[in-house]
Amino acid sequence: MQELIEKISAEFEAFKTDSQLQSEKANKAAGTRARKSTLALEKLLKEFRKVSLEYSKQ
């Protein structure tokens, strides 16, 4: 579970960096990377939800 949390944290940091580049410097490539990060975060958060539910049932 800790590994999953670290992946979520790393992906969020990547999103944060890229979204700031897009908004501050109008970097189109960073916008694309930020949108890709949101899709990855969605998958990771769904996985976290499943793992968290299993962990709480123990």
MMTF fields as JSON, N, C-alpha, C and O atoms, coordinates in Angstrom:
{
  "mmtfVersion": "1.0.0",
  "mmtfProducer": "UNKNOWN",
  "numBonds": 231,
  "numAtoms": 232,
  "numGroups": 58,
  "numChains": 1,
  "numModels": 1,
  "chainsPerModel": [1],
  "groupsPerChain": [58],
  "chainIdList": ["A"],
  "bondAtomList": [4, 2, 8, 6, 12, 10, 16, 14, 20, 18, 24, 22, 28, 26, 32, 30, 36, 34, 40, 38, 44, 42, 48, 46, 52, 50, 56, 54, 60, 58, 64, 62, 68, 66, 72, 70, 76, 74, 80, 78, 84, 82, 88, 86, 92, 90, 96, 94, 100, 98, 104, 102, 108, 106, 112, 110, 116, 114, 120, 118, 124, 122, 128, 126, 132, 130, 136, 134, 140, 138, 144, 142, 148, 146, 152, 150, 156, 154, 160, 158, 164, 162, 168, 166, 172, 170, 176, 174, 180, 178, 184, 182, 188, 186, 192, 190, 196, 194, 200, 198, 204, 202, 208, 206, 212, 210, 216, 214, 220, 218, 224, 222, 228, 226],
  "bondOrderList": [1, 1, 1, 1, 1, 1, 1, 1, 1, 1, 1, 1, 1, 1, 1, 1, 1, 1, 1, 1, 1, 1, 1, 1, 1, 1, 1, 1, 1, 1, 1, 1, 1, 1, 1, 1, 1, 1, 1, 1, 1, 1, 1, 1, 1, 1, 1, 1, 1, 1, 1, 1, 1, 1, 1, 1, 1],
  "groupList": [{"groupName": "MET", "atomNameList": ["N", "CA", "C", "O"], "elementList": ["N", "C", "C", "O"], "formalChargeList": [0, 0, 0, 0], "bondAtomList": [1, 0, 2, 1, 3, 2], "bondOrderList": [1, 1, 2], "singleLetterCode": "M", "chemCompType": "L-PEPTIDE LINKING"}, {"groupName": "GLN", "atomNameList": ["N", "CA", "C", "O"], "elementList": ["N", "C", "C", "O"], "formalChargeList": [0, 0, 0, 0], "bondAtomList": [1, 0, 2, 1, 3, 2], "bondOrderList": [1, 1, 2], "singleLetterCode": "Q", "chemCompType": "L-PEPTIDE LINKING"}, {"groupName": "GLU", "atomNameList": ["N", "CA", "C", "O"], "elementList": ["N", "C", "C", "O"], "formalChargeList": [0, 0, 0, 0], "bondAtomList": [1, 0, 2, 1, 3, 2], "bondOrderList": [1, 1, 2], "singleLetterCode": "E", "chemCompType": "L-PEPTIDE LINKING"}, {"groupName": "LEU", "atomNameList": ["N", "CA", "C", "O"], "elementList": ["N", "C", "C", "O"], "formalChargeList": [0, 0, 0, 0], "bondAtomList": [1, 0, 2, 1, 3, 2], "bondOrderList": [1, 1, 2], "singleLetterCode": "L", "chemCompType": "L-PEPTIDE LINKING"}, {"groupName": "ILE", "atomNameList": ["N", "CA", "C", "O"], "elementList": ["N", "C", "C", "O"], "formalChargeList": [0, 0, 0, 0], "bondAtomList": [1, 0, 2, 1, 3, 2], "bondOrderList": [1, 1, 2], "singleLetterCode": "I", "chemCompType": "L-PEPTIDE LINKING"}, {"groupName": "LYS", "atomNameList": ["N", "CA", "C", "O"], "elementList": ["N", "C", "C", "O"], "formalChargeList": [0, 0, 0, 0], "bondAtomList": [1, 0, 2, 1, 3, 2], "bondOrderList": [1, 1, 2], "singleLetterCode": "K", "chemCompType": "L-PEPTIDE LINKING"}, {"groupName": "SER", "atomNameList": ["N", "CA", "C", "O"], "elementList": ["N", "C", "C", "O"], "formalChargeList": [0, 0, 0, 0], "bondAtomList": [1, 0, 2, 1, 3, 2], "bondOrderList": [1, 1, 2], "singleLetterCode": "S", "chemCompType": "L-PEPTIDE LINKING"}, {"groupName": "ALA", "atomNameList": ["N", "CA", "C", "O"], "elementList": ["N", "C", "C", "O"], "formalChargeList": [0, 0, 0, 0], "bondAtomList": [1, 0, 2, 1, 3, 2], "bondOrderList": [1, 1, 2], "singleLetterCode": "A", "chemCompType": "L-PEPTIDE LINKING"}, {"groupName": "PHE", "atomNameList": ["N", "CA", "C", "O"], "elementList": ["N", "C", "C", "O"], "formalChargeList": [0, 0, 0, 0], "bondAtomList": [1, 0, 2, 1, 3, 2], "bondOrderList": [1, 1, 2], "singleLetterCode": "F", "chemCompType": "L-PEPTIDE LINKING"}, {"groupName": "THR", "atomNameList": ["N", "CA", "C", "O"], "elementList": ["N", "C", "C", "O"], "formalChargeList": [0, 0, 0, 0], "bondAtomList": [1, 0, 2, 1, 3, 2], "bondOrderList": [1, 1, 2], "singleLetterCode": "T", "chemCompType": "L-PEPTIDE LINKING"}, {"groupName": "ASP", "atomNameList": ["N", "CA", "C", "O"], "elementList": ["N", "C", "C", "O"], "formalChargeList": [0, 0, 0, 0], "bondAtomList": [1, 0, 2, 1, 3, 2], "bondOrderList": [1, 1, 2], "singleLetterCode": "D", "chemCompType": "L-PEPTIDE LINKING"}, {"groupName": "ASN", "atomNameList": ["N", "CA", "C", "O"], "elementList": ["N", "C", "C", "O"], "formalChargeList": [0, 0, 0, 0], "bondAtomList": [1, 0, 2, 1, 3, 2], "bondOrderList": [1, 1, 2], "singleLetterCode": "N", "chemCompType": "L-PEPTIDE LINKING"}, {"groupName": "GLY", "atomNameList": ["N", "CA", "C", "O"], "elementList": ["N", "C", "C", "O"], "formalChargeList": [0, 0, 0, 0], "bondAtomList": [1, 0, 2, 1, 3, 2], "bondOrderList": [1, 1, 2], "singleLetterCode": "G", "chemCompType": "PEPTIDE LINKING"}, {"groupName": "ARG", "atomNameList": ["N", "CA", "C", "O"], "elementList": ["N", "C", "C", "O"], "formalChargeList": [0, 0, 0, 0], "bondAtomList": [1, 0, 2, 1, 3, 2], "bondOrderList": [1, 1, 2], "singleLetterCode": "R", "chemCompType": "L-PEPTIDE LINKING"}, {"groupName": "VAL", "atomNameList": ["N", "CA", "C", "O"], "elementList": ["N", "C", "C", "O"], "formalChargeList": [0, 0, 0, 0], "bondAtomList": [1, 0, 2, 1, 3, 2], "bondOrderList": [1, 1, 2], "singleLetterCode": "V", "chemCompType": "L-PEPTIDE LINKING"}, {"groupName": "TYR", "atomNameList": ["N", "CA", "C", "O"], "elementList": ["N", "C", "C", "O"], "formalChargeList": [0, 0, 0, 0], "bondAtomList": [1, 0, 2, 1, 3, 2], "bondOrderList": [1, 1, 2], "singleLetterCode": "Y", "chemCompType": "L-PEPTIDE LINKING"}],
  "groupTypeList": [0, 1, 2, 3, 4, 2, 5, 4, 6, 7, 2, 8, 2, 7, 8, 5, 9, 10, 6, 1, 3, 1, 6, 2, 5, 7, 11, 5, 7, 7, 12, 9, 13, 7, 13, 5, 6, 9, 3, 7, 3, 2, 5, 3, 3, 5, 2, 8, 13, 5, 14, 6, 3, 2, 15, 6, 5, 1],
  "groupIdList": [1, 2, 3, 4, 5, 6, 7, 8, 9, 10, 11, 12, 13, 14, 15, 16, 17, 18, 19, 20, 21, 22, 23, 24, 25, 26, 27, 28, 29, 30, 31, 32, 33, 34, 35, 36, 37, 38, 39, 40, 41, 42, 43, 44, 45, 46, 47, 48, 49, 50, 51, 52, 53, 54, 55, 56, 57, 58],
  "secStructList": [7, 2, 2, 2, 2, 2, 2, 2, 2, 2, 2, 2, 2, 2, 2, 2, 2, 2, 2, 2, 2, 2, 2, 2, 2, 7, 7, 2, 2, 2, 2, 2, 2, 2, 2, 2, 2, 2, 2, 2, 2, 2, 2, 2, 2, 2, 2, 2, 2, 2, 2, 2, 2, 2, 2, 2, 2, 7],
  "xCoordList": [0.827, 0.0, 0.876, 0.547, 1.99, 2.89, 3.449, 3.604, 3.748, 4.271, 3.246, 3.604, 1.987, 0.922, 0.79, 0.59, 0.9, 0.823, 1.983, 1.807, 3.16, 4.319, 4.127, 4.515, 3.532, 3.254, 2.268, 2.442, 1.23, 0.232, 0.89, 0.645, 1.717, 2.403, 3.316, 3.33, 4.07, 4.98, 4.206, 4.6, 3.119, 2.315, 1.67, 1.564, 1.239, 0.649, 1.682, 1.377, 2.904, 3.968, 4.252, 4.474, 4.246, 4.451, 3.318, 3.551, 2.089, 0.937, 1.068, 0.828, 1.446, 1.574, 2.609, 2.366, 3.75, 4.813, 4.355, 4.522, 3.78, 3.365, 2.211, 2.166, 1.285, 0.16, 0.616, 0.073, 1.61, 2.154, 2.874, 2.751, 3.628, 4.307, 3.293, 3.513, 2.2, 1.183, 0.545, 0.382, 0.187, -0.522, 0.39, -0.037, 1.632, 2.532, 3.268, 3.496, 3.642, 4.466, 3.8, 4.43, 2.526, 1.756, 2.467, 2.491, 3.039, 3.76, 2.745, 2.176, 2.52, 1.511, 1.878, 1.003, 3.152, 3.588, 3.366, 3.001, 3.588, 3.349, 1.871, 1.514, 1.012, -0.424, -0.809, -1.65, -0.199, -0.453, 0.001, -0.704, 1.183, 1.686, 0.8, 0.573, 0.3, -0.576, -1.871, -2.352, -2.437, -3.667, -3.405, -4.248, -2.251, -1.89, -1.732, -2.115, -1.175, -1.017, -2.364, -2.504, -3.358, -4.676, -5.282, -5.955, -5.053, -5.558, -4.842, -5.466, -3.545, -2.781, -3.212, -3.33, -3.446, -3.9, -5.262, -5.505, -6.131, -7.458, -7.329, -7.992, -6.483, -6.28, -5.662, -6.086, -4.661, -4.002, -4.957, -4.929, -5.793, -6.727, -7.805, -8.249, -8.223, -9.169, -8.527, -9.167, -7.277, -6.548, -6.4, -6.539, -6.118, -5.998, -7.306, -7.31, -8.404, -9.709, -9.922, -10.386, -9.585, -9.743, -8.841, -9.279, -7.591, -6.635, -7.047, -6.951, -7.495, -7.905, -9.1, -9.143, -10.052, -11.211, -10.796, -11.279, -9.911, -9.422, -8.644, -8.764, -7.856, -7.041, -7.921, -7.614, -9.012, -9.887, -10.709, -11.181, -10.883, -11.646, -10.842, -11.408, -9.557, -8.686, -8.787, -8.121],
  "yCoordList": [-1.188, 0.0, 1.258, 2.26, 1.184, 2.339, 2.665, 3.833, 1.631, 1.836, 2.566, 3.446, 2.2, 2.841, 4.316, 5.175, 4.596, 5.986, 6.803, 7.964, 6.199, 6.894, 7.167, 8.229, 6.219, 6.42, 7.566, 8.398, 7.603, 8.675, 10.017, 10.988, 10.071, 11.313, 11.786, 12.97, 10.869, 11.226, 11.711, 12.682, 11.04, 11.439, 12.805, 13.608, 13.064, 14.366, 15.478, 16.564, 15.205, 16.203, 16.499, 17.652, 15.466, 15.664, 16.506, 17.407, 16.204, 16.995, 18.45, 19.366, 18.652, 20.005, 20.81, 21.964, 20.205, 20.874, 21.225, 22.356, 20.246, 20.472, 21.461, 22.271, 21.401, 22.337, 23.768, 24.714, 23.926, 25.261, 25.795, 26.973, 24.919, 25.347, 25.784, 26.765, 25.061, 25.408, 26.751, 27.601, 26.939, 28.171, 29.393, 30.49, 29.223, 30.363, 30.711, 31.887, 29.698, 29.952, 29.543, 29.569, 29.164, 28.744, 27.622, 27.613, 26.686, 25.561, 24.486, 23.824, 24.315, 23.373, 21.928, 21.128, 21.581, 20.211, 19.867, 18.741, 20.84, 20.61, 20.374, 19.58, 21.054, 20.833, 19.418, 18.8, 18.912, 17.539, 16.556, 15.598, 16.8, 15.93, 16.005, 14.991, 17.19, 17.355, 16.575, 15.931, 16.628, 15.873, 14.375, 13.621, 13.941, 12.527, 12.107, 11.001, 12.984, 12.702, 12.546, 11.721, 13.331, 13.205, 11.834, 11.268, 11.303, 9.966, 8.908, 7.965, 9.07, 8.123, 8.221, 7.207, 9.447, 9.628, 8.973, 8.362, 9.103, 8.49, 6.98, 6.413, 6.34, 4.896, 4.544, 3.591, 5.314, 5.046, 5.24, 4.467, 6.256, 6.51, 5.434, 5.08, 4.918, 3.802, 2.565, 1.84, 2.334, 1.208, 1.396, 0.443, 2.624, 2.908, 2.616, 2.068, 2.98, 2.732, 1.232, 0.826, 0.419, -1.03, -1.581, -2.368, -1.163, -1.648, -1.19, -1.955, 0.03, 0.576, -0.186, -0.468, -0.512, -1.285, -2.673, -3.147, -3.321, -4.638, -4.559, -5.432, -3.517, -3.337, -3.102, -3.595, -2.351, -2.051, -3.271, -3.318, -4.241, -5.45, -6.457, -7.403, -6.274, -7.231, -7.088, -7.816],
  "zCoordList": [0.0, 0.0, 0.0, -0.636, 0.723, 0.773, -0.608, -0.964, -1.375, -2.733, -3.605, -4.388, -3.466, -4.225, -3.835, -4.694, -2.561, -2.092, -2.654, -3.024, -2.717, -3.281, -4.769, -5.256, -5.499, -6.926, -7.124, -8.015, -6.289, -6.385, -6.118, -6.834, -5.097, -4.746, -5.878, -6.213, -6.459, -7.551, -8.775, -9.421, -9.085, -10.247, -10.02, -10.946, -8.777, -8.473, -8.597, -9.088, -8.151, -8.291, -9.762, -10.131, -10.598, -12.034, -12.61, -13.416, -12.191, -12.654, -12.218, -13.004, -10.975, -10.435, -11.217, -11.569, -11.485, -12.234, -13.65, -14.106, -14.334, -15.723, -15.824, -16.75, -14.886, -14.951, -14.679, -15.248, -13.812, -13.568, -14.803, -15.141, -15.477, -16.701, -17.758, -18.468, -17.857, -18.849, -18.516, -19.392, -17.257, -16.906, -16.867, -17.228, -16.437, -16.301, -17.585, -17.87, -18.366, -19.543, -20.841, -21.899, -20.773, -21.952, -22.717, -23.948, -21.971, -22.554, -22.938, -22.07, -24.244, -24.726, -24.421, -24.089, -24.529, -24.249, -22.773, -22.438, -21.91, -20.479, -20.218, -19.348, -20.961, -20.834, -21.213, -20.561, -22.255, -22.684, -21.61, -21.297, -21.05, -19.985, -18.747, -18.087, -18.427, -17.261, -17.453, -16.52, -18.654, -18.924, -18.846, -18.359, -19.32, -19.239, -17.772, -17.392, -16.97, -15.543, -14.852, -13.949, -15.268, -14.644, -14.922, -14.061, -16.104, -16.426, -15.588, -15.103, -15.426, -14.607, -13.144, -12.455, -12.678, -11.3, -11.079, -10.039, -12.051, -11.942, -11.729, -10.86, -12.517, -12.385, -11.038, -10.384, -10.624, -9.35, -8.176, -7.218, -8.244, -7.152, -7.073, -5.981, -8.212, -8.203, -7.583, -6.821, -7.91, -7.334, -5.826, -5.06, -5.404, -3.979, -3.261, -2.159, -3.885, -3.281, -3.051, -1.986, -4.04, -3.901, -2.798, -1.959, -2.81, -1.818, -0.422, 0.538, -0.309, 0.972, 1.547, 2.745, 0.706, 1.167, 1.642, 2.67, 0.903, 1.307, 2.618, 3.478, 2.755, 3.946, 5.178, 6.263, 5.01, 6.135, 6.57, 7.706, 5.697, 6.029, 6.825, 7.373, 6.898, 7.599, 9.09, 9.826]
}
